[in-house]
């Protein structure tokens, strides 16, 4: 009865930490790409006076690059 129970495996906090680290890595790639390429777009806007179009394009390119890096780093 009580002696028949198999011992429980101790919970490993490192498994949860690894998942959290991957999540923070994904978030930082995405935000970093948007910020960096958005800034590059903003600089181009200031240089050729396009009225914000280059900033938007830079942010979209940064988001796409962030998704690419996430898929490459954390994918299968």
N, C-alpha and C positions, 0 to 999 in steps of 0.2 A: 504494500500500500504506500506508505510514505517513503519507504526505502526503495521502491520500484521506480522512482522518478529519476530520469537521467539528469545529470548536472547541466545547468544552464550555462551557455557560453557567455562570458562577460562581454558587456557592450563595449565596442571599440569606437571611441570618439574620433579616431583618425579617419574612419570611413566617412563620417559626417563632415569633417573638416575638409577632406579632399573634394567633396561635392560643392561645398561652399567656395573653396578656392577656384574651382572651375567656373562657377557662376560669376564671381568677382572678376575673373579674367575676361569672360565674355562681355560683361558690362563695360569694363575699362577699354577693351578693343573698340567697342561700338561708340562709346562717348569720345574716346580719343580720336578716332577717325573723323567723326563729325566736327569736332573742335579744330583739329589741325587743318583739315581740308577746307572747312568753312572759313578759317582765318586766311588761308591762301586765296580763296575766292574773294574775300573782303579786300585783300591787298590788290588783287587784279581789278576789282571794282573801283578802288581809289585811283588806280593808275589810268584806266581807260574810261572811267565815268559811265558805267553801264547801269547804274541805278539798282543794284542789289541782285541782278540776275546771276552774276558770277559767284556771289556768296551762296545762293541757293543751289547752284550747280555743284559747287565745292562741297556743300554739306551732303548732298545726295551721293556724290562720288565717295566721300568719306564714310557714309553709312554702308554703301556697297562694299567698300574695302574692308570695313570692320566685320561685316557678315562673312566675307571671304576668309578673313583671318580666323574668325571663330570656327568656321567649318573646317578649315585646314588644321587648326591646332587641336580642337576638341572633337572633331568628327572621328568616327570609327577608329 
